[in-house]
Amino acid sequence: MRTSFAISCALLVTLTGCVAKVEKSANAAPKLAFVTNGVADFWVLAGKGVEDTASDIGVEASFHMPPDGLADQKRIIEDLMVKGVDGIAVSPIDPVNQTPFLDRIAEQTLLITHDSDAPESQRICFVGVDNYEAGRMCGELVQEALPEGGKVAIFVGRLEQDNARLRRQGVIDQILGREWDSSRYDKPGGVVSGNGFEVVATLTDQFDMAKGKANVEDILSRHDDIAGCIGLFAYNTPLILEALEQSGRIGKVQVISFDEDERTLQGIIDGTVHGTIVQNPYEYGATSMRLLKALAAGDRSGIPENGILKVPARTIRKAEVELFRKDMHKKLGK
């Protein structure tokens, strides 16, 4: 297998990110940047989308995964501004509290969001799934896996992010049989029940893998009758599977997932994961680059009236998983 962009990203992630450069034209190609909300395998596909599209459309693009959370993301963006980028696509970590900072950035360069939105900011457009809708799709998988209902727990990195909050609420509203309302919010900390289901907890880990696994172990120790575990970020389901395996409960607790981690896809094949809701991180990278290039040229025709450029989510079950994984590997050059 050829040395890939993914490997380069992994090696440089603790520095300034990895860069996919193309030759500048006489008119100087736009300098664009794609900034994630953390370090995860999920983002490798986005990085490939950035790299491939930068080469195709003639822009200079850099890709950055902040390893240390909010402060590191802010540092990266400030550094990009010093270097004079023409546009930035960012997945905000804490959109409410970051809005004043994002507004300052939007005054100086083209700013769009991806994956997780900051709808109150001055960003030009959001690129990504409808996270509430995707959460309800995940809830449908929970209902399929547990037709009689039961106790379930939700695991996620952080709820400050717009995508996490909306996904979680979508799951809860779907399994409890509620009407659609993306503005509803059940605060974590208490039990939420209805329609035969009981959501016993929502546990966050702040992208700390050890904490994420410990959260699952805690639920398993406190709830002998837990029926389902729901992972809302890409790395959550692999940690769920590890904890279930070590506790001897693999296959006895239903696992429902988000995103396309390789271990999650193998779990669907093996029957230890019921299914997963996948986004399209490759397209997040590709679409962000195309949109920012157009904006740099003064073309705003690609921005929908509502400011949301939707990239549809998909449901992957056992019947679809092999073809989906084959396509994913092709994009990664495997």
C-alpha positions as CSV (number, residue, x, y, z in Angstrom):
1,M,0.0,0.0,0.0
2,R,1.4,3.4,-0.9
3,T,2.3,5.9,1.8
4,S,-1.0,7.6,2.5
5,F,-2.2,11.0,3.5
6,A,-3.7,9.4,6.6
7,I,-0.3,8.3,7.8
8,S,1.1,11.8,7.2
9,C,-1.7,13.2,9.3
10,A,-1.1,10.8,12.1
11,L,2.6,11.7,12.2
12,L,2.0,15.5,12.1
13,V,-1.1,15.9,14.2
14,T,0.7,17.1,17.2
15,L,2.3,19.8,15.2
16,T,0.4,22.0,12.8
17,G,-1.6,19.4,10.8
18,C,-0.7,17.9,7.4
19,V,-0.6,19.8,4.2
20,A,-1.8,18.9,0.8
21,K,-0.3,21.4,-1.6
22,V,-0.6,22.0,-5.3
23,E,1.4,24.2,-7.6
24,K,0.3,27.8,-7.4
25,S,-0.9,29.4,-10.6
26,A,0.3,32.7,-11.8
27,N,-2.8,34.2,-10.1
28,A,-1.9,32.5,-6.8
29,A,-4.2,29.6,-5.7
30,P,-6.4,30.3,-2.6
31,K,-5.0,29.1,0.7
32,L,-7.7,27.1,2.5
33,A,-7.8,25.2,5.8
34,F,-9.9,22.4,7.3
35,V,-9.9,22.2,11.1
36,T,-11.5,19.3,12.9
37,N,-12.7,19.1,16.6
38,G,-10.2,16.6,17.7
39,V,-8.1,13.6,16.8
40,A,-10.1,10.5,15.5
41,D,-9.9,8.0,12.7
42,F,-13.2,9.5,11.5
43,W,-11.3,12.5,10.3
44,V,-8.8,10.6,8.2
45,L,-11.5,10.3,5.5
46,A,-12.1,14.0,5.7
47,G,-8.4,14.6,5.2
48,K,-8.5,12.5,2.1
49,G,-11.4,14.5,0.8
50,V,-9.4,17.7,1.4
51,E,-6.3,16.3,-0.3
52,D,-8.0,14.9,-3.3
53,T,-10.2,17.9,-4.0
54,A,-7.4,20.4,-3.4
55,S,-5.4,18.6,-6.2
56,D,-8.5,18.5,-8.5
57,I,-9.5,22.2,-8.2
58,G,-6.2,23.9,-7.8
59,V,-6.1,25.2,-4.2
60,E,-3.5,25.1,-1.5
61,A,-5.1,23.3,1.4
62,S,-4.1,22.4,5.0
63,F,-5.7,19.9,7.3
64,H,-5.5,20.1,11.1
65,M,-6.6,17.9,14.0
66,P,-6.3,19.7,17.3
67,P,-5.0,17.1,19.9
68,D,-5.8,19.1,23.0
69,G,-9.3,20.4,22.6
70,L,-10.7,23.9,22.6
71,A,-7.6,25.8,23.4
72,D,-5.6,23.9,20.8
73,Q,-8.3,24.5,18.1
74,K,-8.2,28.2,18.9
75,R,-4.4,28.3,18.6
76,I,-4.5,26.5,15.3
77,I,-7.0,29.0,13.8
78,E,-5.1,32.0,15.1
79,D,-1.9,30.6,13.6
80,L,-3.8,30.2,10.2
81,M,-4.9,33.8,10.4
82,V,-1.3,34.9,10.9
83,K,-0.3,32.9,7.8
84,G,-3.0,34.6,5.8
85,V,-5.5,31.9,4.8
86,D,-8.3,32.8,2.4
87,G,-10.8,30.5,4.0
88,I,-11.3,28.2,7.0
89,A,-13.7,25.3,7.5
90,V,-14.0,24.4,11.2
91,S,-15.9,22.0,13.4
92,P,-16.6,24.0,16.5
93,I,-15.9,22.3,19.8
94,D,-18.1,24.6,22.0
95,P,-20.2,26.7,19.5
96,V,-22.0,28.8,22.1
97,N,-18.9,30.0,23.9
98,Q,-16.8,30.1,20.7
99,T,-19.2,32.4,18.8
100,P,-17.5,35.7,19.7
101,F,-14.2,34.2,18.6
102,L,-15.7,32.8,15.4
103,D,-17.3,36.1,14.6
104,R,-13.9,37.8,14.8
105,I,-12.4,35.2,12.4
106,A,-15.4,35.7,10.0
107,E,-14.6,39.4,9.9
108,Q,-11.1,38.6,8.6
109,T,-11.5,35.6,6.3
110,L,-14.2,33.3,4.8
111,L,-15.5,31.0,7.5
112,I,-17.7,28.0,7.2
113,T,-18.5,25.2,9.7
114,H,-18.7,21.4,9.1
115,D,-19.8,18.4,11.1
116,S,-20.9,20.5,14.1
117,D,-22.4,24.0,13.5
118,A,-22.3,27.3,15.3
119,P,-25.6,28.6,14.0
120,E,-25.5,31.9,16.0
121,S,-22.1,32.9,14.6
122,Q,-21.3,34.8,11.4
123,R,-20.2,31.7,9.6
124,I,-21.3,31.7,6.0
125,C,-22.6,28.1,5.7
126,F,-22.7,24.8,7.5
127,V,-21.6,21.6,5.7
128,G,-22.9,18.3,7.2
129,V,-25.7,16.1,8.2
130,D,-28.9,17.2,9.9
131,N,-27.7,15.8,13.3
132,Y,-31.2,15.7,14.8
133,E,-32.5,13.7,11.9
134,A,-29.4,11.4,12.0
135,G,-30.1,11.0,15.8
136,R,-33.6,9.8,15.0
137,M,-32.2,7.4,12.4
138,C,-30.0,6.0,15.1
139,G,-33.0,5.8,17.4
140,E,-34.7,3.7,14.7
141,L,-31.8,1.2,14.9
142,V,-32.2,1.1,18.7
143,Q,-35.9,0.2,18.2
144,E,-35.0,-2.5,15.7
145,A,-32.4,-4.0,18.0
146,L,-34.6,-3.8,21.1
147,P,-38.2,-4.2,19.9
148,E,-39.4,-4.8,23.4
149,G,-37.6,-1.7,24.8
150,G,-35.3,-1.8,27.8
151,K,-32.6,0.1,29.6
152,V,-30.1,1.9,27.4
153,A,-27.1,4.2,28.0
154,I,-25.6,6.8,25.7
155,F,-21.9,7.5,25.3
156,V,-20.4,10.6,23.7
157,G,-17.4,12.8,23.7
158,R,-18.9,16.1,24.8
159,L,-22.3,17.7,24.8
160,E,-21.1,21.2,24.2
161,Q,-20.9,20.4,20.5
162,D,-24.0,21.1,18.5
163,N,-23.8,17.8,16.7
164,A,-23.6,15.8,19.9
165,R,-26.5,17.5,21.5
166,L,-28.7,17.1,18.5
167,R,-27.8,13.5,17.9
168,R,-28.5,12.6,21.5
169,Q,-31.8,14.4,21.5
170,G,-32.8,12.7,18.2
171,V,-32.1,9.3,19.6
172,I,-34.1,10.0,22.8
173,D,-37.0,11.5,21.0
174,Q,-37.2,8.6,18.5
175,I,-37.1,5.8,21.1
176,L,-39.5,7.6,23.4
177,G,-42.0,8.1,20.5
178,R,-42.0,11.9,20.7
179,E,-42.9,14.3,17.9
180,W,-40.0,15.9,16.0
181,D,-38.6,18.9,17.8
182,S,-34.9,19.7,17.3
183,S,-35.1,22.5,19.9
184,R,-36.1,20.1,22.7
185,Y,-33.3,19.3,25.2
186,D,-33.3,16.7,28.0
187,K,-30.6,17.7,30.3
188,P,-28.2,14.9,31.2
189,G,-28.0,13.6,34.7
190,G,-31.4,12.1,35.1
191,V,-33.2,9.1,33.8
192,V,-35.5,9.6,30.8
193,S,-38.1,7.0,30.1
194,G,-41.1,6.2,27.9
195,N,-42.4,3.9,25.2
196,G,-40.8,0.9,26.9
197,F,-37.3,2.5,27.0
198,E,-35.3,3.9,29.9
199,V,-32.3,6.0,29.1
200,V,-30.4,5.5,32.4
201,A,-27.5,7.8,31.6
202,T,-25.6,9.9,29.1
203,L,-21.9,9.8,29.8
204,T,-19.2,12.1,28.3
205,D,-15.5,11.5,28.1
206,Q,-14.0,14.8,26.6
207,F,-12.2,12.6,23.9
208,D,-10.3,10.8,26.7
209,M,-10.2,7.1,25.5
210,A,-9.5,5.7,29.0
211,K,-12.4,7.7,30.4
212,G,-14.7,6.6,27.6
213,K,-14.0,2.9,28.3
214,A,-14.4,3.5,32.0
215,N,-17.8,5.0,31.4
216,V,-19.0,1.8,29.7
217,E,-17.5,-0.3,32.5
218,D,-19.3,1.8,35.1
219,I,-22.7,1.3,33.3
220,L,-22.1,-2.4,33.0
221,S,-21.3,-2.7,36.7
222,R,-24.3,-0.6,37.9
223,H,-26.8,-2.1,35.5
224,D,-26.9,-5.9,35.2
225,D,-30.0,-5.5,33.0
226,I,-28.7,-2.9,30.6
227,A,-30.1,-3.9,27.2
228,G,-28.3,-1.5,24.9
229,C,-25.3,0.8,24.6
230,I,-25.3,3.7,22.1
231,G,-22.1,5.3,20.9
232,L,-22.5,8.7,19.3
233,F,-18.9,9.5,18.3
234,A,-16.7,7.3,16.1
235,Y,-14.5,6.0,18.9
236,N,-17.3,5.3,21.4
237,T,-18.5,2.0,19.8
238,P,-15.0,0.4,19.7
239,L,-14.6,1.3,23.4
240,I,-18.1,-0.2,24.1
241,L,-17.1,-3.4,22.4
242,E,-13.8,-3.6,24.4
243,A,-15.7,-3.2,27.7
244,L,-18.3,-5.8,26.7
245,E,-15.7,-8.3,25.6
246,Q,-13.7,-8.0,28.8
247,S,-16.9,-8.3,30.9
248,G,-18.1,-11.4,29.1
249,R,-21.2,-9.6,27.9
250,I,-20.4,-9.3,24.2
251,G,-23.4,-10.3,22.2
252,K,-25.6,-10.0,25.2
253,V,-26.0,-6.2,25.1
254,Q,-27.1,-4.6,21.9
255,V,-24.7,-2.0,20.5
256,I,-25.8,0.8,18.2
257,S,-23.4,3.2,16.6
258,F,-22.5,6.3,14.8
259,D,-19.8,6.6,12.1
260,E,-17.6,4.2,10.3
261,D,-14.8,3.1,12.5
262,E,-13.2,-0.1,11.1
263,R,-13.9,-1.9,14.4
264,T,-17.6,-0.9,14.2
265,L,-17.9,-2.2,10.7
266,Q,-16.3,-5.5,11.7
267,G,-18.7,-5.6,14.6
268,I,-21.7,-5.3,12.2
269,I,-20.2,-8.2,10.2
270,D,-19.6,-10.3,13.3
271,G,-23.1,-9.5,14.7
272,T,-21.8,-7.7,17.8
273,V,-23.1,-4.3,16.5
274,H,-26.6,-4.0,15.2
275,G,-25.9,-1.1,12.9
276,T,-24.4,2.4,12.5
277,I,-25.4,5.8,11.2
278,V,-22.7,7.1,8.9
279,Q,-21.9,10.6,7.8
280,N,-19.7,11.3,4.8
281,P,-16.5,12.8,6.2
282,Y,-14.8,12.5,2.8
283,E,-17.5,14.7,1.3
284,Y,-17.2,17.1,4.3
285,G,-13.6,17.7,3.2
286,A,-14.3,17.8,-0.5
287,T,-17.4,20.0,-0.3
288,S,-15.7,22.4,2.1
289,M,-12.8,22.9,-0.3
290,R,-15.1,23.4,-3.3
291,L,-17.3,25.8,-1.4
292,L,-14.5,27.9,0.0
293,K,-12.8,28.2,-3.5
294,A,-16.1,29.4,-5.0
295,L,-16.5,31.9,-2.1
296,A,-13.0,33.2,-2.6
297,A,-13.9,33.9,-6.2
298,G,-17.0,35.8,-5.1
299,D,-19.4,33.0,-6.1
300,R,-22.1,32.4,-3.4
301,S,-24.5,30.4,-5.6
302,G,-23.7,27.2,-3.8
303,I,-25.0,28.4,-0.4
304,P,-28.6,27.3,0.3
305,E,-31.1,29.9,1.5
306,N,-31.0,28.4,5.0
307,G,-27.2,28.4,5.2
308,I,-27.1,24.6,5.6
309,L,-25.5,22.5,2.8
310,K,-26.8,19.1,3.8
311,V,-24.7,16.0,3.3
312,P,-27.2,13.1,3.9
313,A,-26.6,10.5,6.6
314,R,-26.9,6.7,5.8
315,T,-27.9,3.7,7.8
316,I,-25.5,0.8,7.6
317,R,-26.7,-2.7,8.6
318,K,-25.2,-6.1,7.9
319,A,-26.7,-6.2,4.4
320,E,-24.9,-3.0,3.4
321,V,-21.7,-3.1,5.4
322,E,-19.4,-5.0,3.0
323,L,-20.0,-2.7,0.0
324,F,-19.8,0.3,2.2
325,R,-16.4,-0.7,3.7
326,K,-15.1,-1.5,0.2
327,D,-15.9,2.0,-1.0
328,M,-14.4,3.5,2.2
329,H,-11.1,1.6,1.6
330,K,-11.0,2.7,-2.0
331,K,-11.2,6.3,-0.9
332,L,-8.4,5.7,1.6
333,G,-6.2,4.1,-1.1
334,K,-6.2,0.7,0.7
